[in-house]
Amino acid sequence: MHKKIDVYDFDGTIYDGDITVDFFLFSLRRNPKILFQLPIIIWYAFLYFTHIISLQSFKSHFFLFVKKIPNVDRELELFWNQKEHKINPFFLQKMKEKKKSYVISASPEFLLKPVLKQWKNISVIASRVDKKTGKFTGKNCKGEEKINRLDETVKNYIIEEFYSDSTNDLPLARISKKAYFVTHGKVEEWNLETKKTKLWDFKTFQLSWLIMMYLLCVLVFFHLFKLCDIEGGLFFIQLLSIFIPLLFYLFQKNIKIKRKIIIGMFYLILCIGLPFIFSNTYDLTQDGNGYHKLSIAYLKNGWNPIYQSHDDYVKENHLNSYGKNGLWINHYPKSLETVSAVMYEMTGSIESGKAVTTLVLISMSLLTFSYLSLFLNKIPSFILSVLLALNPIVLAQLFNYYVDGLMGLCFAMELILLLTITITKKQDYKIWLYLTAVCAIFVNLKFTGLLYSGLIAAVFYFYWLFHYRKDREWLSIFKRATGWFILVFFTSIFIVGSSSYIKNTFTVGNPLYPLLGKNKVDIVTKMEPKSFNQKNSLEKFIISFFSKTENVIYGQGEPQLKNPLHVYDSELEEILIPDVRIAGFGPLSACFFILGTILLIIELYLLNRKNKEKMKYFVLPIVCIVLSCILIGESWWARYVPQLYMLPWLSCVLCFMISLKNKKVLYMLRTLGIITGVIMVINASFYLNSRIQDFDTFQGIQKDLNELKQQENIKLQLSVPEFFAYYYNLDDENISYQIVKEEMKENYIYKYHWQLKILQEQ
């Protein structure tokens, strides 16, 4: 005859919290000697989170702190006198039924028994740990081991009701008649089919999705308005773009209202608050003030780039112009400028649009964390997502309108999204909408975005068709993949790209003008060292990688080879420039690229022998990265290949994911992976320090602008005549001024970080 029982987890179920953590902190306050155990605990925690040791091994070293407690039984008595109120009320109510029950927990028996012994109907099954030494005398009672321990204790049983707060207890939940999920004392029926195996289940992904939907809505609505020749409406576009994704999210089922409110608040703070914050930063770069900011101002003030040329708009509005700038403004893709123009309308500051890079950076980090959490624990997933965000090209361009860092972010996001797609199953349209948002931005940042985004899509598309060529459903797979990619790239090229690719095709017969085709403009030759004219792409790449980080240009010096581990003071000064040409990934880049590449080759070899099914998660991204660097032809200049940073990053990811029976080899690989990651962080710290220095410059500019506000009859002149965008900064601050046409040679002072000459009254 089967015995009918109820089963309970303890931590988070009966007890509202983690008893091990609470007892440790309680004991630490009463026994300061435990502090001496902290370095050991931290070290073994690090080994556990990097998958070098097991959870049980970590716990064995963690519980050594009990040796510092003179009388453990007395300590437990005092502990439970303070903490018994954390027993959840639902459990106290259930105990009134006096039904035979078992509490099964991974926490040590000696922690649970003192409080549970008051109920005679309860039996405790937990990890066997010696309360005097902290050593395990049996297996860690977790997951499947809970069933094994229950089988040892009760021969024939039926679990009528099971209560837990963790998906680790799914094995027990599945053999129970009824299973209940407990969240801070709230009991709900457990839907055993619900499991975090999809990106959408992660809160972090939901926030990332909302941000990208906002950006997609801005791009689509703006271009639809322009295609229909509807004037103005930028503020209306902003409202639609913010609230349509939010309303869609709020109407989603199976998401708790509390989560919706919290994520919705974060979404609004980021999309509305960040542009106002970035209004207090200033782009001082040549490209930023030569054409990016001018494009933003024109779009904000009514320019229709689909039907109207830049030259006509400038003439109609009697604006200053400079021939070369107009070429880029008129023909280049404009996704960054479009979103920035909408932000400009909202904030009244031309500088606010630089928030786009940070918005996408946050979104990419959240996406990466969510994706890695499908395979790894949260801590390594968090560390790796932060490491990917520390791309030097991104960090170099946080406070300006350069788009190369954004290109690197979009490259990573498109790869990750395509890796999550199982093309043989019914597709989640939310993932494809996210991919549409990424590609709409990516393709329209610059012309190489079309090359990169199309290449990634092509690699995955043909991989799917080839891999499933013998599948019965091959035709359905072909239709599914083809249909979704058509939607993605139709939106990216024919709607968002209507102001560049489509317009260029109709006006000059070449969608990629002026970079390709008749009358193309060479923008690289004069930007590279003179000696590079006689070298092939591979030679340029190698020389650039192993040289000092510096901004060598045509006829002004040559690259200087250096020790990869040495960092020169001059290099730290050079990285203040957002597009440094030689060794543009930073002073230590050669070091972490070499180490990461060697490590990646070894890891792929081992992975291929052990688990070939996982190879695609690394081989496909590597193929995309390497092919893109070859096709671009100018991979020596880091800003053109920001995706290259993903190679050493992938080696760090793989060192967390790979598992080997040979612990020495595994330890060596993970040590090398950690060293690679640490070098990448140190290298990134140089760029972060440069961005901190920028704030001193921003404060000086704000001081200058505040002083100019107080003056009347200001006569001024740009230090660089073609950088007309600075006038919009003055207009945004309501500064009244007159432009002096003849060059000022005396009786003037510099303001706005030497960008303006202000005439001194005699």
C-alpha positions in Angstrom: 0.0 0.0 0.0 1.3 3.4 -0.9 1.8 6.0 1.8 0.2 9.4 1.0 2.5 12.3 1.9 3.1 16.0 1.3 6.6 17.3 0.5 8.0 20.7 1.0 11.2 22.5 0.0 12.6 24.7 2.8 14.5 27.8 1.6 12.1 30.2 -0.1 9.2 27.9 0.5 8.7 27.3 4.3 11.3 29.8 5.2 11.1 33.2 3.4 14.8 33.5 2.6 17.9 31.5 2.4 18.7 30.0 5.8 22.4 29.3 5.0 23.0 32.9 4.1 21.0 34.2 7.1 22.8 31.9 9.6 26.2 32.9 8.2 25.5 36.6 8.5 24.0 36.1 12.0 27.0 34.2 13.1 29.4 36.7 11.5 28.0 39.5 13.6 28.4 37.5 16.8 31.7 35.8 15.9 34.0 38.3 14.1 36.7 35.5 13.7 34.6 34.2 10.8 35.9 37.2 8.8 39.2 35.3 8.4 37.2 32.7 6.4 35.9 35.3 3.9 38.9 35.1 1.5 38.6 31.3 1.3 34.8 31.6 0.8 35.3 34.2 -1.9 37.9 32.2 -3.7 35.9 29.0 -3.8 32.8 31.0 -4.8 34.8 32.2 -7.8 35.9 28.7 -8.6 32.3 27.5 -8.5 30.8 30.3 -10.6 33.5 29.7 -13.2 32.5 26.0 -13.2 35.9 24.8 -12.0 34.4 23.1 -8.9 31.0 21.7 -8.1 28.4 23.3 -5.9 29.0 20.6 -3.2 32.7 21.3 -3.2 32.0 25.1 -2.7 29.6 24.4 0.1 32.1 22.1 1.8 34.5 25.0 2.0 31.8 27.5 2.8 30.5 25.7 5.9 34.0 25.7 7.4 32.9 28.9 9.2 31.1 26.7 11.8 34.6 25.9 13.3 34.8 29.5 14.5 31.5 29.1 16.5 32.2 27.9 20.1 28.7 26.4 20.7 26.8 25.7 17.5 23.6 24.4 19.2 23.4 27.6 21.4 24.0 29.7 18.3 21.2 27.9 16.5 18.8 28.5 19.4 19.5 32.2 19.4 19.2 32.3 15.6 15.8 30.7 15.5 14.5 32.9 18.4 15.1 35.8 16.0 14.2 34.2 12.7 11.2 32.0 13.4 8.9 34.8 12.2 10.2 34.2 8.7 8.3 30.9 8.5 5.6 31.5 5.9 2.0 31.6 7.2 0.7 29.2 4.6 3.0 26.5 6.0 1.8 27.1 9.6 -1.8 26.7 8.4 -1.0 23.5 6.6 0.6 22.0 9.7 -2.8 22.2 11.5 -3.9 19.4 9.2 -1.2 17.1 10.9 -0.7 15.2 7.6 2.5 13.2 7.3 5.0 15.5 5.5 8.6 15.6 4.5 10.8 18.6 4.2 13.5 18.0 1.7 16.2 20.6 1.3 19.7 21.2 0.0 20.5 23.1 3.2 22.2 21.2 6.1 20.0 19.1 8.4 21.4 20.8 11.5 20.0 24.2 10.4 16.5 22.9 9.8 15.8 20.4 12.6 15.8 22.9 15.6 12.8 24.7 14.2 10.9 21.8 12.5 11.1 19.5 15.5 8.0 21.2 17.0 5.8 19.5 14.4 5.7 15.7 15.1 4.3 14.9 11.6 7.4 16.3 9.8 10.4 14.3 8.8 13.5 16.2 7.6 15.6 15.1 4.7 18.5 17.5 3.9 22.2 17.6 3.2 24.2 15.8 5.8 26.8 18.2 7.1 28.8 17.9 10.3 27.8 20.9 12.4 31.2 21.0 14.1 33.5 20.8 11.1 31.2 21.9 8.2 32.2 18.9 6.2 29.7 17.0 4.0 29.1 13.4 5.0 26.9 12.7 2.0 25.8 14.2 -1.3 24.3 17.6 -1.7 20.5 17.1 -1.5 19.5 18.9 -4.6 17.6 18.1 -7.8 17.4 14.4 -8.6 19.2 13.6 -5.3 16.1 14.7 -3.4 14.1 11.9 -5.0 17.0 9.4 -4.2 16.9 10.4 -0.6 13.1 10.2 -0.4 13.2 6.7 -1.9 15.7 5.7 0.7 13.5 7.0 3.5 10.0 6.0 2.3 9.7 2.8 0.2 6.2 3.2 -1.2 4.7 6.7 -1.4 2.4 9.0 -3.3 3.2 12.7 -3.1 -0.2 14.4 -3.0 1.0 17.9 -2.7 4.5 19.4 -3.3 5.6 22.9 -2.6 8.7 24.7 -3.8 10.1 28.0 -5.0 12.6 26.7 -7.5 12.6 25.1 -10.9 15.5 22.9 -9.7 12.7 20.9 -8.0 11.0 20.0 -11.3 11.9 16.3 -10.8 9.9 16.2 -7.6 7.1 18.3 -9.0 6.6 16.0 -11.9 6.0 12.9 -9.8 3.5 14.7 -7.5 -0.3 14.7 -8.0 -0.4 18.4 -7.3 2.6 20.9 -7.4 2.6 24.4 -6.1 5.0 27.2 -6.7 5.8 29.5 -3.7 6.9 33.1 -4.2 7.5 35.0 -0.9 4.7 33.1 0.8 2.3 33.4 -2.1 1.2 29.9 -3.3 0.2 29.3 -6.9 -0.5 26.1 -8.8 2.7 25.2 -10.7 2.4 24.9 -14.5 5.0 22.3 -15.1 5.2 23.3 -18.8 6.4 26.7 -17.9 10.1 26.8 -17.8 12.7 29.5 -18.7 13.8 28.1 -22.0 12.8 31.1 -24.1 14.3 34.6 -24.3 10.9 36.2 -23.7 10.7 34.6 -20.3 13.5 36.8 -19.0 12.7 40.2 -17.6 16.0 41.5 -19.0 15.0 40.5 -22.5 11.6 42.1 -22.2 13.2 45.4 -21.3 15.7 45.1 -24.2 12.8 44.3 -26.5 10.9 47.3 -25.5 13.8 49.6 -26.1 14.4 48.2 -29.6 10.7 48.4 -30.5 10.8 52.1 -29.6 13.7 52.7 -31.9 12.0 50.6 -34.7 8.8 52.6 -34.3 10.7 55.9 -34.6 12.4 54.8 -37.8 9.3 53.4 -39.4 6.9 56.2 -38.5 9.4 58.9 -39.5 9.9 57.4 -42.9 6.2 56.7 -43.4 5.4 60.3 -42.6 8.1 61.4 -45.1 7.0 59.0 -47.8 3.4 60.5 -47.4 5.0 63.9 -47.4 3.5 64.8 -44.0 5.3 67.8 -42.5 6.4 68.1 -38.9 4.9 65.6 -36.5 8.2 64.6 -34.7 6.7 65.0 -31.3 3.7 62.9 -32.3 6.1 60.3 -33.7 7.9 60.3 -30.3 4.6 59.7 -28.5 3.5 56.9 -30.8 6.9 55.3 -30.7 7.1 55.3 -26.9 3.6 54.2 -26.1 2.8 51.6 -28.8 5.5 49.1 -27.6 4.5 49.8 -24.0 0.8 49.2 -24.6 1.6 46.0 -26.5 3.7 44.8 -23.5 1.1 45.7 -20.9 -1.5 43.6 -22.8 0.8 40.5 -22.8 -0.6 37.5 -21.0 1.3 35.4 -18.4 3.3 38.3 -17.1 2.6 39.6 -13.6 1.3 43.1 -13.4 4.0 44.1 -10.9 6.7 43.0 -13.4 4.9 45.0 -16.2 4.9 48.1 -14.1 8.6 47.9 -13.1 9.8 47.1 -16.5 7.6 49.7 -18.0 9.0 52.3 -15.6 12.6 51.4 -16.5 11.7 51.6 -20.2 10.2 55.1 -19.9 13.2 56.3 -17.8 15.7 55.1 -20.3 13.9 56.2 -23.5 12.9 59.6 -22.1 15.5 60.3 -19.4 18.7 59.4 -21.3 18.3 62.0 -24.1 18.0 64.7 -21.5 21.1 63.5 -19.7 23.1 63.4 -22.9 22.0 67.0 -23.6 24.8 68.0 -21.2 27.5 66.2 -23.2 29.1 67.7 -26.3 30.3 66.2 -29.6 33.5 68.0 -30.6 34.5 65.6 -33.5 35.0 66.5 -37.1 32.4 64.0 -38.5 29.9 65.0 -35.7 30.0 68.7 -36.5 30.7 68.3 -40.2 27.6 66.4 -41.1 26.0 64.2 -38.4 24.7 67.1 -36.3 23.8 69.0 -39.5 21.7 66.1 -40.7 20.0 65.9 -37.3 19.2 69.6 -37.3 17.8 69.5 -40.9 15.6 66.5 -40.2 14.3 68.1 -37.0 13.5 71.3 -38.8 11.5 69.8 -41.6 13.9 68.5 -44.3 12.3 65.6 -46.2 15.3 63.5 -47.3 13.3 61.3 -49.6 12.0 63.9 -52.0 14.2 66.9 -51.4 18.0 67.1 -51.9 20.2 68.6 -49.3 21.3 71.5 -51.6 17.7 72.5 -52.3 16.8 72.5 -48.6 19.8 74.6 -47.7 19.0 77.1 -50.5 15.3 77.4 -49.6 16.2 78.1 -45.9 19.2 80.3 -46.6 21.5 78.1 -44.6 25.3 77.9 -44.5 26.7 74.9 -46.5 30.0 73.3 -47.3 30.2 71.1 -50.5 31.7 67.9 -49.2 29.5 67.9 -46.1 26.4 68.0 -48.3 27.5 64.9 -50.2 27.4 62.8 -47.0 24.3 64.4 -45.6 22.4 63.9 -48.9 23.4 60.3 -49.7 24.4 58.5 -46.5 22.0 56.2 -44.5 20.4 58.1 -41.6 19.1 55.7 -38.9 21.1 57.4 -36.1 20.3 60.9 -37.4 16.6 60.1 -37.7 16.2 58.9 -34.1 18.4 61.8 -32.9 16.2 64.3 -34.7 13.1 63.0 -32.8 15.0 63.2 -29.5 16.2 66.7 -30.5 12.5 67.7 -30.9 11.8 66.4 -27.4 14.7 67.8 -25.5 15.5 71.0 -27.5 19.2 70.0 -27.6 21.0 68.8 -30.7 23.4 66.8 -28.4 20.6 64.6 -26.9 20.6 62.1 -29.8 24.0 60.6 -28.7 21.8 58.7 -26.2 21.0 56.2 -29.0 24.4 54.5 -28.6 23.9 54.0 -24.9 20.3 52.8 -25.4 21.5 50.2 -27.9 24.4 49.3 -25.6 22.0 48.7 -22.7 19.7 46.7 -24.9 22.6 44.6 -26.3 23.9 43.9 -22.7 20.4 42.8 -21.6 20.0 40.6 -24.7 23.4 39.0 -24.1 22.6 38.4 -20.4 19.3 36.8 -21.3 20.8 34.6 -24.0 23.7 33.4 -21.9 21.4 32.7 -19.0 19.8 29.9 -21.1 23.1 28.0 -20.7 25.0 29.5 -17.8 24.4 30.7 -14.3 23.4 34.4 -13.7 26.8 35.6 -12.4 28.9 34.4 -15.4 26.2 35.5 -17.7 26.3 39.0 -16.1 30.1 39.1 -16.3 30.2 38.1 -19.9 27.5 40.5 -21.0 29.4 43.4 -19.3 32.6 42.2 -21.0 31.0 42.3 -24.4 29.7 45.8 -23.6 33.3 47.0 -23.0 34.1 47.0 -26.7 36.8 49.8 -27.1 35.2 51.1 -30.2 31.9 51.6 -28.4 33.6 53.2 -25.4 35.5 55.6 -27.6 32.3 56.8 -29.2 29.9 57.1 -26.3 29.8 60.9 -26.3 29.9 61.6 -30.1 27.9 60.9 -33.2 30.3 58.3 -34.7 28.4 55.2 -35.7 31.1 52.5 -35.7 30.5 51.5 -32.1 26.8 51.1 -32.9 27.8 48.9 -35.8 29.6 46.6 -33.4 26.6 46.4 -31.1 24.2 45.6 -33.9 26.6 43.0 -35.3 26.6 41.2 -31.9 22.8 41.5 -31.5 22.0 40.1 -34.9 24.2 37.1 -34.3 22.7 36.4 -30.9 19.1 36.7 -32.1 19.7 34.4 -35.0 21.4 31.8 -32.7 18.2 31.7 -30.6 16.0 30.9 -33.6 15.0 27.2 -34.1 13.9 27.5 -37.7 12.2 24.1 -37.6 9.6 25.2 -35.1 6.8 27.8 -35.2 8.4 31.2 -35.0 8.1 33.7 -32.2 7.2 36.9 -34.0 8.6 39.0 -31.1 12.1 37.7 -31.9 11.7 38.6 -35.6 10.4 42.0 -34.7 13.5 42.5 -32.5 15.7 41.4 -35.4 13.9 43.8 -37.7 14.6 46.6 -35.3 18.3 45.7 -35.1 18.7 45.3 -38.9 16.7 48.6 -39.6 19.3 50.4 -37.5 22.3 48.4 -38.6 21.6 48.6 -42.4 21.0 52.4 -42.1 24.0 53.4 -40.0 26.4 53.4 -42.9 26.7 51.5 -46.2 28.9 48.8 -44.7 25.9 48.0 -42.4 24.1 46.6 -45.4 27.1 44.4 -46.1 27.5 43.1 -42.6 23.9 42.6 -41.8 23.2 40.9 -45.1 26.3 38.7 -44.7 25.1 37.5 -41.2 21.6 36.8 -42.5 23.0 34.9 -45.6 25.3 32.7 -43.5 22.4 31.6 -41.2 19.9 31.3 -44.1 22.1 29.0 -46.2 23.2 27.1 -43.1 19.5 26.3 -42.2 18.7 25.3 -45.8 21.8 23.1 -46.1 21.5 21.6 -42.6 17.9 20.6 -43.0 18.1 19.6 -46.7 17.0 16.1 -45.9 14.2 17.1 -43.5 10.6 16.3 -44.5 9.6 19.8 -43.7 12.4 21.4 -45.8 10.0 23.3 -48.0 8.3 24.7 -44.9 11.6 25.7 -43.4 12.6 27.4 -46.7 9.3 29.3 -46.8 9.6 30.3 -43.2 13.2 31.5 -43.3 12.7 33.3 -46.7 9.5 35.0 -45.6 10.8 36.4 -42.3 14.1 37.6 -43.9 12.1 39.3 -46.7 10.1 41.1 -44.0 13.2 42.2 -42.1 15.1 43.5 -45.1 12.1 45.0 -46.8 11.5 47.2 -43.7 15.3 48.0 -43.5 15.9 48.9 -47.1 12.6 50.0 -48.7 11.1 51.8 -45.7 13.9 53.0 -43.4 16.4 53.0 -46.2 14.1 55.0 -48.5 16.0 58.2 -47.8 19.3 56.7 -48.9 19.3 53.3 -50.8 16.1 53.9 -52.7 16.6 57.6 -53.2 20.2 57.1 -54.5 19.0 54.5 -56.9 16.5 56.8 -58.4 18.6 60.0 -58.4 22.1 58.7 -59.3 21.4 55.1 -60.4 23.5 53.7 -57.6 22.2 52.7 -54.1 25.7 52.9 -52.6 26.7 56.3 -54.0 29.2 57.9 -53.3 31.3 55.0 -52.0 30.8 52.7 -55.1 30.2 53.1 -58.8 30.7 56.1 -61.1 32.2 59.2 -59.5 32.9 57.3 -56.3 34.8 59.1 -53.5 37.9 57.5 -51.9 37.8 58.2 -48.2 40.5 55.8 -47.0 43.7 56.4 -49.0 44.4 59.8 -47.3 43.4 58.4 -43.9 46.0 55.6 -43.9 49.8 55.7 -43.4 51.6 56.4 -46.6 53.5 53.0 -46.5 50.1 51.1 -46.5 49.7 52.1 -50.2 52.2 49.3 -51.1 50.8 46.6 -48.8 47.9 44.1 -49.0 45.1 43.9 -46.5 46.7 41.2 -44.4 50.0 43.1 -44.1 48.2 46.3 -43.1 46.2 44.3 -40.5 49.2 42.7 -38.9 51.2 45.9 -38.7 48.4 47.9 -37.2 47.7 45.2 -34.6 51.2 45.0 -33.3 52.0 48.7 -33.3 51.5 51.5 -30.8 48.0 52.9 -30.6 48.3 56.2 -32.5 46.5 58.3 -35.1 48.9 58.0 -38.0 47.6 59.5 -41.2 48.9 59.9 -44.8 52.3 61.6 -44.8 52.5 62.2 -41.1 54.5 59.4 -39.6 54.4 55.6 -39.8 53.2 52.8 -37.4 55.7 51.8 -34.7 55.9 48.2 -33.6 55.9 47.6 -29.8 55.9 45.0 -27.1 52.2 44.0 -26.8 52.3 44.2 -23.0 53.8 47.6 -22.8 51.5 50.7 -22.5 52.9 54.1 -23.4 51.7 57.4 -22.0 51.2 58.6 -25.6 48.8 55.8 -26.3 46.6 56.8 -23.4 46.5 60.3 -25.0 45.7 59.0 -28.4 42.6 57.0 -27.3 40.9 60.3 -26.5 40.3 60.3 -30.3 37.1 58.4 -31.3 38.6 57.0 -34.6 42.3 56.3 -33.8 43.7 54.5 -36.8 46.6 52.3 -35.7 45.9 49.6 -33.1 42.5 51.1 -32.6 41.3 48.5 -30.1 43.7 49.8 -27.5 47.2 49.5 -26.0 46.7 45.9 -24.9 44.6 44.7 -27.8 47.3 42.6 -29.4 47.8 40.8 -26.1 44.2 39.8 -25.6 43.6 39.0 -29.3 46.5 36.6 -29.4 45.6 34.9 -26.2 41.9 34.8 -27.0 42.5 33.4 -30.5 44.8 30.6 -29.3 42.4 29.7 -26.5 39.4 29.7 -28.9 41.2 27.3 -31.3 42.0 24.9 -28.4 38.4 25.1 -27.1 36.8 24.5 -30.5 39.0 21.4 -30.9 37.9 20.1 -27.6 34.3 21.0 -28.1 34.2 19.3 -31.5 35.4 16.1 -29.9 33.0 16.3 -26.9 29.8 17.9 -28.2 29.5 18.6 -31.9 26.0 19.9 -31.6 27.2 23.0 -29.7 29.7 23.8 -32.4 27.3 25.9 -34.4 26.9 28.4 -31.6 30.5 29.4 -32.1 31.4 28.4 -35.7 28.6 30.4 -37.3 29.5 33.7 -35.4 33.2 33.1 -36.2 32.4 32.6 -39.9 30.4 35.8 -40.0 33.1 37.8 -38.2 36.0 36.6 -40.3 34.2 36.9 -43.6 33.1 40.4 -42.8 36.7 41.5 -42.0 37.9 40.0 -45.3 35.1 41.6 -47.4 35.5 45.1 -45.9 39.2 45.1 -47.0 40.3 47.8 -44.5 40.3 45.7 -41.3 43.5 47.4 -40.2 41.4 50.3 -39.0 39.6 49.1 -35.9 36.5 51.4 -36.3 35.6 49.5 -39.5 35.7 46.1 -37.8 34.3 46.6 -34.3 32.9 43.0 -34.5 36.4 41.6 -34.3 36.3 42.2 -30.5 33.9 39.3 -30.3 36.6 36.7 -31.1 38.4 37.0 -27.7 35.1 37.4 -26.1 33.8 34.1 -27.5 36.9 32.4 -26.1 35.8 33.7 -22.6 32.3 32.4 -23.2 33.5 29.0 -24.3 35.7 28.6 -21.3 32.6 28.9 -19.1 30.5 26.5 -21.2 33.0 23.7 -21.9 33.1 20.8 -19.5 35.9 18.2 -19.4 36.6 15.2 -17.2 40.3 16.2 -17.0 40.1 18.8 -14.3 43.7 20.0 -14.8 43.0 20.8 -18.5 39.7 22.5 -17.6 41.4 24.5 -14.9 44.1 25.6 -17.3 41.6 26.7 -19.9 39.5 28.6 -17.5 42.5 30.3 -16.0 43.6 31.4 -19.5 40.0 32.6 -20.2 39.9 34.6 -17.0 43.3 36.1 -17.8 42.1 37.1 -21.3 39.0 38.7 -19.8 41.0 40.6 -17.2 43.3 42.0 -19.9 40.2 43.1 -21.9 38.8 44.8 -18.8 42.1 46.6 -18.1 42.3 47.7 -21.7 38.7 49.0 -21.5 39.5 50.9 -18.3 41.8 53.2 -20.3 38.8 54.2 -22.5 36.5 54.6 -19.5 39.1 56.9 -17.9 39.1 59.0 -21.1 35.3 59.3 -20.9 35.6 60.5 -17.3 38.0 63.1 -18.5 35.5 64.3 -21.0 33.3 65.6 -18.2 35.8 68.3 -17.3 35.6 69.5 -20.9 31.8 69.4 -20.8 31.8 71.5 -17.6 34.0 74.0 -19.3 31.7 74.2 -22.3 28.7 74.7 -20.1 30.4 77.5 -18.3 31.3 79.2 -21.6 27.7 78.9 -22.8 26.3 80.3 -19.6 28.6 83.3 -19.9 27.6 83.9 -23.5 23.9 83.9 -22.4 24.6 86.9 -20.2 26.3 88.9 -23.0 24.8 91.1 -25.8 25.9 91.9 -29.3 28.2 88.8 -29.5 30.3 88.7 -32.6 31.8 85.4 -33.3 33.4 83.1 -35.9 33.9 79.3 -36.1 37.5 78.2 -35.7 36.9 75.6 -38.4 34.6 77.4 -40.9 32.7 74.3 -42.3 31.6 73.0 -38.8 28.3 74.8 -39.0 26.7 72.5 -36.4 28.1 74.6 -33.6 25.6 77.3 -34.4 22.8 75.0 -33.4 24.4 74.5 -30.0 24.2 78.3 -29.6 20.6 78.5 -30.9 19.6 75.7 -28.4 20.8 77.9 -25.6 19.0 81.0 -26.9 22.3 82.8 -27.3 22.0 85.9 -29.6 25.1 86.4 -31.9 26.3 87.8 -35.1 28.6 85.9 -37.5 31.8 87.7 -38.6 32.6 86.7 -42.2 36.2 88.0 -42.4 38.7 85.9 -40.6 39.5 87.1 -37.1 43.2 87.5 -36.7 43.4 89.5 -33.5 41.3 90.9 -30.5 39.4 87.7 -29.9 39.2 84.9 -27.3 38.4 81.2 -27.7 35.3 79.7 -26.2 33.5 76.4 -26.4 36.7 74.3 -26.2 38.5 76.5 -28.8 35.7 76.0 -31.4 34.5 79.6 -31.3 36.3 82.9 -31.8 34.6 85.6 -29.8 35.4 89.2 -30.8 36.6 91.4 -27.9 35.1 94.8 -27.8 37.8 97.6 -28.0 
